Amino acid sequence: MKIALLNSQVLDGNNVVPPLGLLYVAAVLERAGHELLVIDADPDFDNTIVSTVLEFDPDLIGLAFLTPGYQKALGLRNKLKQALPDKIYCSGGFHTTVKPAETLNELDLDFVVVGEGEDTIVEACERLSGGQGLEGVKGAMYRRNGDVVDNGRRELIEDLDSLPFPARHLIDMSPYLKPPGIIRGHAEANQTTIVTSRGCAYRCIYCGSHNMFGRRSRLRSAKNVVDEMEYLKKTFGMKGIYFCDDSFTLSPKRVREFCDEIIERKLDVKWACHSRVDQTGRDLLRSMKEAGLVQLDFGVESGSTKILKVLGKGGAGDRTEQIKKSFKLCTELKIRTLATFIVGNPEETEEDIQESFGLAKEIKADYTAFYFLTPYPGSEIYKTAIEKGWLDKDLPFSEMWSHRQPEMPLISITFSKEELSRIRRRLQNHFFIRNYFSNARNFSFYFLLLIIVLKKPKIIIDAIMKLFKTRRLDYVAEAFNAQYWLLKKYQKTT
């Protein structure tokens, strides 16, 4: 079959990376002998998507999108349907998995893939290319005579090493490789992402990843991960990797094997990852740094023990003391740190907010970010917010669901939305200088950014107007980064 896979990209600061989930699907389809076209673009800024697909003339069109990209995917689907009405349309991914029937019907698709998509889409395409239906294909949901047919979930893939590396060769990687890169506060060209595990046993109320990958962690082998790093270095000249697992340090044994593998191969690639404060021993961190670790990201979320328990982040022992200890250890070992906090939580008071602010100042992360509590579909807080009326159940899924850039939160529980906006602004502004100017290696990128924006006065005017409106200093930096991405990806500004 000829298959077109399209990711409806949503611009969110500089946080634009290759769609690894879609590229894994592309890789297994290519291995199965299908001809692939992959497009990763924002439909609002790329008006060539439909014509490119039309020229390719696929048999099947697959749509991928996160919750913030739902409306964009819907609009793209309508345009594609006008140009190519007789093709087979499907979708998959996280949002589709947690809202399968709604996605199937609202986007008027022929079928959707629920859960891990690799095995399901390969079997579905084998059936379709042979002129058969989708009866019995686990992981597929479709309509028959107007009724929705759910074939049930497919078993999870046990051996992640059996999957081919994401098919990055099917997209133009060059825009993603320009600075500042994905490692926040560590601006450098030629950085990208790798996923090394699936599944998470933890029960944070704001996360719904278990809907897609289950609550049992499955890990790629250390050798397989380093093989991919080596491939990226040889193919794309990769200098930096961000491991976007829920927690890269879940298995200290595998981390040590990973570090030994890098050192043995003398692979000179800097990397960063997400960790938990209860998974950071001194010896392990030393090994990680020796193997190229430059930054650890921690979801601190709150400085209040009460709120940490509400969020499902309590764990064993005094969590705030674990947080302080981990950040102190990283400082001693000269490992950069990133800390994220959440405001707008259930039961949260002004005292809890002040505890978060105090902890953020005490741990002195190299980059500190405060986000609103966002009730993503599939998470416990989404269900609770609907039940308690904190969230309008008819609110459309759109860019409002992006957690980094919105000026107002989606829900208000103990504070009004206006109060939360002021709280976040006050907290985030406090860390602006440290976030953006504490690392000298960033200055060369800032100089490049300054030259670009000076050539485009509208960027500066728009950013200043937004600054006066929001009074958020970080918004200016994010706005400049966003415009820089538009320039490097689409060669235009808006």
PALUMKOL-788318 format. One record per residue: x, y, z of N, C-alpha, C in turn. Coordinates in steps of 0.02 Angstrom, whole numbers, plus 32768, in hexadecimal, padded with zeros to 4 digits. Atoms other than C-alpha are relative to their C-alpha. Last residue first. Example, Ala and Ser with C-alpha at 12.3 -4.5 7.8 and 13.67 -1.06 7.14 Angstrom:
# PALUMKOL-788318
7FD67FC57FFD82AC7FCB81657FD980378025 802D7FC5800082677F1F8186802D803C8000 
END
This chain:
# PALUMKOL-788318
80467FEB800180A386FA822D7FF9803C802E 80187FEE7FBE815286CA81FB7FB880157FF9 802F7FC87FFF8197866D81657FF080108048 7FE27FC58021821F85F181347FCE803A7FFB 802A7FEB803781B0855D8163801A803D7FDA 802A8036801A821C84F681D97FDC80157FC0 7FD48038801482AF856B81FF7FD87FC77FE1 7FD07FED80338244860781FD80287FC47FE8 80257FF5803E81B285BB825A802F80127FC7 80128042801B822B857882DD7FDA80097FBE 7FC3801D801B8276862682F57FF27FBC7FE1 7FF67FE1804181C7866B830B803F7FE67FDE 80358018802D81A785EE83958009801D7FBA 7FEF80458014824E861183E87FCD7FE67FCE 7FC67FFC802E822A86CC83E780137FBA7FE7 80197FE4803E817D86AC8432803880067FCC 80248034802381C6863984B77FE780197FBC 7FD080328016824686BB84EA7FDE7FC97FD8 7FD77FE1803481C2874384EF80327FCE7FE4 80268002803E814A86D2854E8028801F7FC6 7FEE803C802681CF86B585D27FDA7FFC7FBE 7FC07FF7802281BE876A860A80117FC37FD5 7FD8803D7FF6810587558631804180077FD8 7FCC7FF17FCE80AF87FE864280287FC28014 7FFB80387FD0801D87B285E1802E800E803A 804080207FF17FDF8848857E80067FCC8037 802A7FCF7FDC807B88B485847FBD7FE08015 7FE27FF57FBE80E5881C85577FD580318029 801480387FD6807087EF84C9801B80078047 80477FF87FF38085889C847F7FE77FC8802D 80077FC97FD08141888D84927FB7800A8012 7FEA80197FBF814187E2843D7FF780368036 803180307FE680D7882083AC80137FE88045 803C7FDB7FEF814788B883927FCC7FD2801F 7FF27FD97FC381E5884F839A7FC180258016 7FF880307FCA81A487D0831C800980258042 804380147FEA8164885B82AC80057FCF803A 80197FD57FCA821488A382A57FBB7FEB801B 8049800880048252880D823F7FE080298039 80117FFD8047830A882E821A7FB47FFB7FF5 7FF57FBB80158324885782D17FF0800A7FB6 803B7FD87FEE82D187B182F9800A80497FED 803B801480268354874F82997FC5802E800E 7FF67FEB804683EB87AC82DD7FC27FF17FD7 80057FB8800383AA8798838E8007801A7FB9 80477FF07FFC838E86DD83777FF5804C7FFA 801E80138040844286C6833D7FB680137FFF 7FE67FD080308480872883D57FE37FF27FBB 80267FC27FF6840E86C18445801780367FCF 80428008801D8458862383F97FD780408007 7FF7800180488509865C841D7FBE7FF87FDC 7FFA7FBC801B84D4868C84CD800980027FB5 803D7FEA8021849085E084FC800A80427FDA 8004801E8043853D8596851E7FC180167FDB 7FDD7FD780328551861485AC7FF97FE27FBA 7FD3802C802484CE85BC8616801F80267FC6 7FD180207FD1847A8622869E80327FD37FDD 7FBE7FE180048426869B862580337FE28030 7FE87FF180438380864E85F38048801A7FFD 8012802F8034833D85F4868A8025800C7FBF 7FDD803F7FF6839D8657870D7FF17FCE7FC8 7FB97FF6800B836286FD86C780267FBE8007 7FF17FF2804682AC86C686B8804C80057FF3 7FC9802C8016829D86708761801780107FB9 7FCA80007FCF823486F587BA803D7FDA7FE6 7FD67FC5800C81CA870E871E803C8001802F 7FD5800B803A8189865C872D802F803A7FF4 7FCF80347FF38149867087DF80307FF97FC5 7FD27FEA7FCB80F2871687C380387FCD800C 7FD67FCA801A80A886E2871C803380168034 7FCE801E802D8069863D8764803080357FE5 7FD280287FD88014869587F480377FE37FD4 7FD37FD27FDC7FC6871A878480357FD98028 7FD67FE080337F7F8696870E8031802F8021 7FCC803080147F42863187A2802F801D7FCC 7FD080057FC97EE686C987E780397FD07FEE 7FD97FC280007E9486E8873E803480008037 7FD1800480387E5E86328731802C803E7FFE 801F7FEF80407E10863C87DE80357FFC7FC9 7FF37FBC80157E6785E0886B7FD8800D7FC0 80007FD77FC27E2F854488C9801180497FF2 801A80297FC97DFA84E088307FFC80298040 7FF17FDD7FC27E11853C878C7FDE7FDA8038 802B800C7FC67E1C84DD86E98015802D803A 8040801C80177E5D84FF863A7FCF7FF6803A 800880487FF67EE7857286787FBC7FE97FE6 803080117FCC7EFE861F862A7FFC7FB48008 80007FC97FD07F8F866985C77FD27FF1803B 80407FDE7FF47FAE85C5856C800580368035 800A7FBC8016806385A385367FBF80228015 7FCA7FCF7FF880AB850C858A7FEB80487FF5 7FF17FF07FB9801D849285B0803480388007 7FB77FFF7FFC7FCD848D8503801480188046 7FEA80387FD57F158465851E804C7FFA8001 800A7FEC7FBB7EDE851084DB801B7FCB8030 7FC07FE97FE67F2B84D584377FFA801C8047 7FDF7FD2802D7E8A84758418804380158020 7FB8800E7FFB7E1683F484618024802A7FCC 7FDE802480387D6B84448467804A7FF5800E 7FC97FD780177D1C846E851180267FDB7FC8 80087FF280477C7B8409851A8038802C7FE4 7FF9803F80257CA683B885C17FF9800B7FB5 80398004802C7CC48465860C80087FC27FD3 7FF07FFA80477D46844486917FC07FF97FD7 7FC87FD180067D38845E874D8010800F7FB7 80127FC380237C8B840F8749803780347FFC 800C7FCA7FD07CB1838F87CF7FEE80437FDF 803280137FCD7C9D82F8875E7FEE8039802E 8041800680217CF6834886CA7FCA7FF28034 80147FBD80147D89838187357FBC80007FDD 80177FDC7FC47D9482D687887FE580457FED 803F801F7FEB7D9E827C86E07FE38025803C 80327FF280347E2182F5869F7FBC7FE48016 80197FBD7FF37E8182EC87447FCD80157FCB 802F80007FC87E8F823087337FE28045800C 7FE27FF87FBE7EE0824086897FCA7FFE8035 7FDF803E7FED7E9A81F885E7802080048045 802B803B80047E7182A2859E80277FC18010 7FFF802380407EEF832585D97FD17FC48000 8024803F7FFB7EBA838C866F7FFD7FDA7FBD 8026800A803E7F428412866C7FDE7FBC8002 8018804580017F82844F87157FD27FF87FC3 8043800C7FE57FD084F586E77FF27FB58000 8036800D802F808B84F686CC7FBD7FFE8025 804180087FDE811F853F872A7FCA7FF97FCB 803C7FF1802681CD852686DF7FC27FF2802B 803C800D7FD78278852E87317FC280167FD9 803A7FE98026831D851F86D17FC27FEC8029 7FE77FD6803683C6851387257FC8801B7FD4 7FF98023803F837084D287C1801A80317FCB 7FD97FDC803283918537885E800D7FD77FC0 7FDD80338026835284B888DE8029801E7FC7 7FCD80237FD983288542895B80287FCE7FD5 7FC77FD47FF282CF85B988E680397FDB8023 7FE17FF08040825E853088A2803D802D8009 7FD7803A8014823E84F289538024800E7FBF 7FC680067FD48207859F898C802D7FC67FEC 7FD27FC98011819685B788F5803F7FFB802A 7FE3801180418146850C8911803480357FEC 7FD180387FF4812D853289C980217FEB7FC0 7FC37FE37FE480E385DB899980337FC98010 7FDC7FDD80368065858489288042801C801A 7FE18034802A8035850E89B58028801E7FC7 7FC7801C7FDB801985A28A2880247FCA7FD9 7FC97FD180097FAB85F589A5803E7FE88025 800B7FC07FDF7F3F855989A9803B802E7FF0 7FC67FD47FFB7F3484BE893A7FEC80438020 7FF17FF37FBA7EAA8440895E80388033800B 803580097FCE7EAA840788A98019800C8046 800F80457FEC7F3B844D88437FC57FFC8030 8047800B800F7F4184F587EB7FE87FBB8013 802D7FD77FD67FFE850187E27FB97FF47FE9 80457FF980188078847D87A17FDA802C8031 80317FFB7FCB8135848087B27FBB80097FE1 80437FE8801281BF844A873C7FD37FFF803D 803580117FD282778440876A7FBE801C7FE7 803E7FDE80128309843A86F17FCA7FE98031 8041801A7FEE83B7840C872B7FC8802B7FE5 80367FD080068469841F86EE7FBE7FDF8011 80328016803284E5839F872F7FC880337FFF 80027FD28039857B83EA87897FD67FE47FC6 7FE2802480388592835387FD800180297FC0 7FBD80177FED857683BE889880247FDF7FC5 7FD57FC57FFC84E28414884480487FEE8010 7FF27FEC80458496836C8815802D803E7FFE 7FD18030801C84A7833388C9801380127FB8 7FBF7FF17FE2845483D0890A80367FD37FE3 7FE77FC4802183C583B6889080448015801C 7FEF800F804583AD830388CA801D803D7FDC 7FC4802A800283B5832E898380177FF37FB9 7FC77FD77FED833983BC897580417FD97FF9 7FF67FCF803582BC834F8919803F802A800D 7FE28025803882D082BF8994801080307FC6 7FBB800B7FEC82B0833B8A2280257FD97FC9 7FDC7FC180098213837589C880497FFA8014 7FF17FF3804681D882C289B4802880407FF7 800D7FB8800A81E382958A6B801680147FBA 7FD57FCF7FDF81DC81D88A6D7FEA80477FF2 7FEB80117FBC818B816389EF802D8037801C 7FCB80317FF8812F81A5895880107FF38048 7FE680047FBC80CB82458959803A7FD18008 7FB77FFD800280BA8269889F801F7FF68045 7FE88045800880038235888B804C7FFC7FFD 7FEC800C80467FD082EA886B80167FB87FF3 803B7FF7802A7F7282F38910800F7FF07FB8 802A803B7FF7800982AB89687FC180047FD6 7FDE8038802080798330891D7FD87FC08007 80107FFE80477FF883B2894F80227FC87FDB 8047800E800B800283838A077FEF7FFC7FB6 800980487FF780BF837B8A087FB87FEC7FF3 802E80117FC980C3842B89C27FF77FB58003 7FD880017FC38159845D89597FD77FEE803D 80167FD67FC880FE842E88BA80327FFB803A 80487FF37FFF811483E4880B7FE8802B803A 80077FF27FB881C883A488207FB6800A8011 80437FE67FF481C3835487747FF5800A804A 8028801C7FCB827E834387617FBB80208002 803F7FDD7FF782EC835D86C97FD77FDC8035 8036802A7FE783A2832886CF7FC2802B800A 80387FE37FDC8424838086637FCE7FCB8016 7FF67FB97FF484D0836486177FC780208027 803B7FDC7FE684DF82A6861880108049800D 80177FC9802A8572826F85AC7FC380258018 80168018804185A781C285EA7FE180377FD5 7FC580188024860F8209867A7FED7FE97FB9 7FDA7FC680168574826986B0803E7FEB7FD7 80267FDE8035850B81CC86B38026803C7FE6 7FFA8029803C858E816B87177FDD80227FC5 7FBA7FFB8017859981F78797800A7FDA7FBE 7FF97FBF802284DB81FE87A08047800A7FE7 80238003804184D3814487C6800880417FDA 7FD88029802E85588151884D7FE07FFC7FBB 7FC27FDF801484FF81E388A180287FD87FCD 7FC9800B7FD18453819488A28040801F7FE6 7FC27FDD801083C481DF883F80347FF78037 7FD9802D802B8327817688338045801C7FF0 7FF2803C7FDA82BE81C088C080277FCD7FD7 7FD17FF17FCA82CA826E8873800F7FC3802C 80267FF67FC2827D822E87D38031800A8039 7FF5802F7FCA82D0823D87297FD180108039 802D7FF37FC882B7828D867F800C7FCB8035 8039802C7FF78347828886057FD68017803A 80277FEC7FC683DB82E485BD7FC47FD28005 804580157FFA846582B785427FE080198041 801C7FE77FC2850D82E984FC7FB77FEC8004 80427FE180098553827984747FE780178044 80017FBC7FE6860A824584677FBE80227FEE 80327FDA802585FC818984517FF88045801F 7FE47FBC8004869C813C84927FD3802C7FD6 7FFF7FEE80478651808F846B802080457FF5 7FDA803380258680804E8518800680127FB6 7FB87FF77FF1864780F0856A802A7FCE7FD8 7FEA7FC1801E859D80E98515804B80098009 80018009804885838031853F8019803F7FDC 7FC68029801285B8804A85F480057FF87FB4 7FC47FD67FF8853A80D88605803F7FDA7FED 80027FCC803484AD806D85BE803F802B8003 7FED8023803E84DA7FDA862D800480317FC6 7FB8800F7FFA84D6805086C380197FDC7FC1 7FDC7FC18008842E8095868B804B7FF48003 7FFC7FF0804883ED7FE48673802580417FF4 7FD68033802184197FB587268007800F7FB6 7FB97FED7FF883D28059876A802F7FCF7FDD 7FD7803A7FF28328802A871F804A80148006 802B80317FDF82AB80B9872880277FC18014 7FD980227FCC8334813686FE7FD87FCB8026 7FC98025801F82EA816E865880247FD58034 7FC77FFC7FD2824681A186A980387FD37FE5 801F7FE77FC281AE81CA8640803480058037 802580327FD9822281B085AB7FDE8022803C 80417FE77FEA8252824685407FD57FCA801F 8027803D7FF8830C822185337FBC8013801E 802B7FFD7FC5835882C284F27FD57FC18001 803C802A7FFF83ED82A784817FD88010803F 802580037FC28478832084527FC17FD77FFA 7FD57FED7FC78503832983D27FDD7FF88043 80227FEE7FC284B182D0833E8032800E8038 7FCF7FD97FDA851582D4829D7FE680158043 80147FBA7FFB8479829D823F8032802C8025 802D7FEB803684A581F081FF7FF2804A7FFF 7FE2800C8042853F81C282667FD5801D7FC8 7FC27FDA8004850282128308801F7FF97FBA 80117FB98006845181D382F1803F802B7FF8 801D7FF58043848C812182D07FF2804A7FF5 7FC88004802E84FB8127836B7FE9800B7FB8 7FD77FC37FF8846A816283D4803980017FCE 80257FCA802083FD80D7838C802680428007 7FFE800B80488481805483B57FDB80387FDC 7FC17FE18016848D80A28462800A7FF47FB6 80047FB77FFA83D5807C847E803F80227FE6 802D7FE9803583E17FC9843C7FFB804C8001 7FDE80058040847A7FA684A97FD5801C7FC7 7FCE7FCB800484247FE78545802380007FBD 7FBE80107FE383917F758526802F803A7FF8 7FD08015803482E77FC1850680427FF08022 7FC27FDB800E827B7FC485A080247FE57FC3 7FDA802B802D81C77F9485C5803C80287FE6 7FCB7FE4802A81777FE7865B80227FC97FD7 7FC380287FF680D37FA1869B803580197FCF 7FDF7FED7FC18047802086AD803E7FD78010 8007802B7FC68009801585FB8027801A803C 7FC8802F7FF880498067855B7FFC7FD3803E 7FDF8013803E7FBA80CC851580307FC5800A 8034801380307F4180E085A5801E7FE57FBF 801080477FF67FD680DD861C7FC97FE97FD0 7FD9802A802E800F818285D27FF07FB68006 802A803780197F8081DD862880257FD17FD3 7FE2802680377FDD825886977FD37FC67FEB 80017FD6803C7F9182E18704801B7FDB7FC3 80457FF580167F60826E87957FFC80287FBF 80097FB77FFD8010822887AA7FBC80117FE0 80467FED80087FFC816C87BC7FF5804B800B 80147FCB7FD180A7811C87A77FBB801B7FED 8026801C7FC780BD807587507FE68035802F 7FEC7FE07FC180F180BF86A97FD37FE78038 802480157FC480F0806F85FD801A8021803F 80477FF380048167807A856A7FDF7FE58040 802C802A7FD88223808885677FB780117FF3 7FDF803F7FEF82B880CC85067FD47FD18029 802980207FCD826D815F84A7801F7FBC800F 80048049800482EC81CA844A7FD17FE98038 801E80277FCB82EB8285842780047FB57FF1 80408020800F835582FD83C27FEB7FD4803A 801C80257FC883E7837683CB7FBE7FE07FEA 7FFD80498007845083B3833B7FEF7FDB8040 801B801F803C846B846A836A80057FB48005 7FCD801D802B848784A9841B7FDD7FE07FC3 80087FF38047842B850B849E803A7FE57FD7 7FC0801B8017843584BA854A800080067FB4 7FC97FDB7FE183AE851A85A780457FE87FEB 80107FBC7FEB832C8498857B803B80218023 7FE97FFE7FBB837383FE85247FFA80498018 803480157FD2830583F78488801680028049 800380467FED8373845884117FCF7FF38038 7FDE800F7FC1839B8512840C80007FB78014 80077FEC7FB983D784FD83857FBD8023800B 7FE67FBE7FF483BB84AB82D97FF98011804B 7FBA80047FE983A783EF82CF801F8045800B 7FFF80167FBA82E983EC82C680478003801E 801B7FCC7FD382E88454822780057FEE804A 7FD67FC57FF7836583DB81D37FE08037802C 7FEA7FF77FBB8306833A81F380218043800C 7FC67FD3800382A4833A8150801480108048 800F7FB97FF8823282A58166804080287FF8 803A7FEF8028823881F0812A7FE980498008 7FEB7FF3804582EA81D581677FC680147FD3 7FEF7FB8800682AB81E7821A801480127FB9 7FEC7FF38046825A813C820B800D804A7FF5 802F7FD380238259811782C6801A80147FBB 7FFA7FBB7FE982D2808982F07FCD802B7FDA 7FCB7FD9802282907FDD82C780048046801D 80187FCA802B822A7F83834C803A80217FDC 8015801C8040826A7EDD838E7FE780357FD0 7FC68004802D82CB7F3684177FED7FE57FBB 7FFA7FC0802382227F628464803D80027FD2 7FBA7FF6801382087EAB848F800680407FD7 7FD380117FCA81647EA084EE804880117FF0 7FC3801B801E80F17EFB847680337FF48037 7FC77FD28005804E7F1484D2803C7FDC7FE2 7FCC800A7FCD7FBC7EA084AD803A80307FF4 7FCB802F80147F387EEA843C80327FF9803A 7FB97FEB7FFF7EA07F3E8486802E7FC87FEB 7FDB800B7FC27DEF7F118452804A80127FFA 7FE280427FFF7DA17EFC83A680287FF1803F 7FC17FFD7FDA7D2E7F9083C0801C7FB98004 7FE880437FEE7CA57FA0833C804480068021 7FB980037FF17C488046833380127FB98016 7FEF800F7FBA7B9E803682E0804C7FFD8009 80107FC87FD47B6C808D823F80107FF68049 80487FF180047B657FEE81D87FEB80368032 801F8030802C7C147FC382147FB4800B8002 8049800080057C81804B825E7FE87FCA7FCF 801A7FE8803F7D34803482977FB47FFF8002 80477FEE7FF57DA28013832D7FE7801F7FBF 80227FD980337E4A7FB9831A7FB7800C8015 7FE77FBC80007EBA7F8183A97FDF802D7FCE 7FFD7FE27FBD7E9D7ECA8385802080457FFD 7FBE7FE17FFA7E737EA482D0800380248043 7FD180267FD87DDF7E2E82E38045801E8006 801C802B7FCC7D797E76825480377FD98024 7FD97FFB7FC37DDE7EF881F77FE47FD68039 80157FD07FCF7D9F7ED38147802B7FFC803E 8027801A7FC87DF57E7B80B87FEB8038802F 80477FF9800C7E2C7EBB800E7FD47FE58037 801A803F801C7EDB7E76801E7FB680027FF4 7FDF800980417F257F2580347FE97FC07FDE 801D7FD180307EA57F4280BD801E7FF77FBB 80458013800F7ED57EA681207FE3802C7FC7 7FFC804180227F907EC781157FB97FEA7FEC 7FED7FF280457F707F7D814080067FC07FD7 80387FDE80217F117F4C81DD8010800C7FB6 80348032800F7F977ECF82107FC6801F7FDA 7FE4802E803180207F5282007FCD7FCB7FED 80037FE180427FB57FD58256801C7FD37FCA 80447FF880187F937F6582EC7FFE801C7FB9 801A8041801880467F2B83037FBA80067FE3 7FD680208032808D7FDC830B7FE27FBF7FE4 801A800680447FFF803B835D80257FD47FD0 7FC3800580298012802D84177FEE7FED7FB9 7FC6801B7FDD7F66805A8459803E80007FD4 80027FF37FB87EC9807083EF803C7FDE8022 7FD4802F7FDE7ED8807E8332800480148049 7FCC7FE37FD57E4780D582DD80277FC88020 7FF080277FC47DDB80A4824980328027802A 80148045800F7D8380EA81B080117FD1803A 7FCA802C80167D8B819B81F47FE57FBA7FF0 801C802880367D01821D81FF80357FD37FE0 7FD47FF7803A7D6C829282687FE97FD87FC4 7FFA7FB8800D7CDF82A482E7802E800E7FC5 803D7FE1801B7CAD81EC82DC800A80497FED 80198024803A7D54819382EE7FC680247FE0 7FD27FF080377D98821783657FE97FDF7FBF 800A7FBA80127D00820983D7802B80137FC4 803F7FFB80237D08814B83D47FF280487FE9 8002802280417DC2814983FD7FBF80087FDA 80407FEA801A7DD281D084847FF37FDE7FBC 802C7FF17FC77E5D818C84F27FBB801A7FEB 800680397FD37EB7813384647FD0800E803A 802D8030801F7E9681BB83E37FF47FC58030 80437FE47FFC7EE6823A84587FCD7FCF7FE2 801A7FFC7FBC7F7E81CB84727FB9801A8002 7FDD7FD57FD17FA3819483C17FDB80078042 7FE880257FC67F3E8153833080248030802E 7FD67FDA7FD27EDD818F829A80167FD28038 7FFC801B7FBC7E8A814781FF8028802F802C 7FE57FD27FCE7E508178815180007FDE8045 800D801B7FBE7E3A810780B98021802E8033 7FC980227FDF7E35816B80187FE97FE38043 8009804980037D9B81927FB080387FD98022 803A80197FDB7D86824B7FD77FFD7FB48007 7FF9804880097E3582857FA87FC87FDC8025 7FD2800E80377E2E83417F8D80057FB67FF0 80187FDE803C7D9383667FF4802B7FEF7FC4 803C802380187DC182E280757FE480207FC1 7FEB803D80227E6F832B80857FC57FDC7FE2 7FE07FEC803F7E2A83D780AE80157FC37FD7 80347FE5802D7DB483908130801C80147FBC 8029803880187E3E8326817F7FCA80187FD0 7FD8802180347EAE83BE818B7FD97FC67FE2 80007FD4803B7E27841D81EA80267FE17FC6 80448000801B7E0C838B82617FFC802B7FC1 8008803F80237EC8837782797FBB7FFB7FE0 7FD87FFA803D7ED7843082A47FF97FC07FD6 80247FD6802F7E48841F831F802580087FBE 803D802180177E9C838B83747FDB802A7FCC 80037FFE80497F4B83D6837E7FC07FE47FE2 80017FBB80187F45840484377FF880067FB4 803E7FDD7FF07F10834F845E800080497FE8 800B7FFE7FB97FA3830384027FC18028800D 80067FBF7FDF7F9882DB834B7FFC7FF6804B 7FE780037FBB7FB1825082CC7FFD8046801E 7FF77FC07FDE7F4F8236822C80197FF48047 800280057FB77F61819E81BB800F80438020 7FE67FC37FE07F3581A781027FF77FF9804B 80167FF47FBB7F20810480A28021803F801B 803C80297FF67F2980DB7FE97FE2800D8044 7FFC803B7FD67FA0816A7FC87FBF7FD88000 803A802A800F7FA381E07F3380007FBF8029 7FEB80437FEB8052822A7F4D7FCA7FCC7FF1 7FCE80178030801F82C47EE880177FB98010 8022800B803F7F8282DA7F5080307FE57FCB 802380407FF97FE682C67FF07FDC7FEE7FBF 7FCC80347FFC805C83517FBB7FE07FBA8005 7FE6800B80437FCA83BE7F8280367FCA8000 80338022802A7F7283A68029801C7FF27FBB 800E80447FE9800C83CF80917FD17FDB7FD1 7FEE8030803480498465802C7FED7FB88012 80398008802E7FF284ED8091800F7FCF7FC7 7FE98025803B806984DE81247FC47FF37FD3 7FC77FDD801E804E856281AA801A7FDE7FC1 800C7FB880027FA3853A81F4803780257FDB 802C7FEE80387FB5848281C67FF2804A7FFA 80397FDC7FE4804A8474823D7FD480167FC5 80077FB8800E80BE83F381F27FC3801C8024 80077FE37FBD8102834382037FFE804B7FF8 7FFF7FB77FFB80E882EA815D7FF580148048 800A7FE77FBC81118233813D8007804C7FFF 7FF67FB8800080FB81DE80937FF280178047 80147FCF7FCE811281228095800E80487FEB 7FE07FC2801781148090801B7FE58039802B 802B7FCA801980E87FEC80718028803D7FEC 80017FFB8048815B7F55807E7FD480367FE2 8032802F801A81407F1A81317FF780077FB4 7FE480437FFA81E27F7181647FD17FCB7FE3 7FCD8004803481998014812280207FBB8001 80238006803F80FF7FF8818D80317FFA7FC6 801980458005816B7FD382257FD97FF67FBF 7FC98030800681D08072820A7FE77FB97FF9 7FE67FFE8044813A80E281E780357FCA7FF6 8033801F802A80EA80AC828B80187FFD7FB8 7FFE80487FF1818C80D582E87FCE7FDA7FD4 7FC6801A80248190817C828C800D7FB68011 80138008804680DF81A382C7803A7FE17FD8 80348033800381118186837C7FEC7FF17FB8 7FE380437FFB81B481E583657FCB7FC97FFB 803680277FE281628285832780137FB68004 801C8033802D820382E983097FCB7FD68023 7FD18037800B8216837883857FE07FCF7FD0 80168023803C81C68422839D80357FCC7FEF 800980467FF181D78468844D7FE37FDB7FC4 7FCF802380298220850F841A7FF87FB48006 7FBD7FE87FF08185856B845680337FDF7FD1 80037FF37FB880EE84FB8438804680168016 7FC67FDA7FEB80C584EE837E7FF98012804A 80147FC37FDD804484678364803E8023801A 7FD17FE27FD0806783E182E27FE2803E8020 80157FBA7FF97FDF8381828C802780208039 80037FE97FBA804082E382637FED80498001 7FFC7FB87FF7801A829581BA7FF98011804A 80087FF47FB8803A81E28184800D8049800E 7FEA7FBD7FEA801F81BE80CB7FF08008804A 801C7FE77FC2801781068098801D80458010 7FE27FBE7FF9802D80B67FEE7FDE8022803B 80297FC48000800080008000802B803F8000 
END
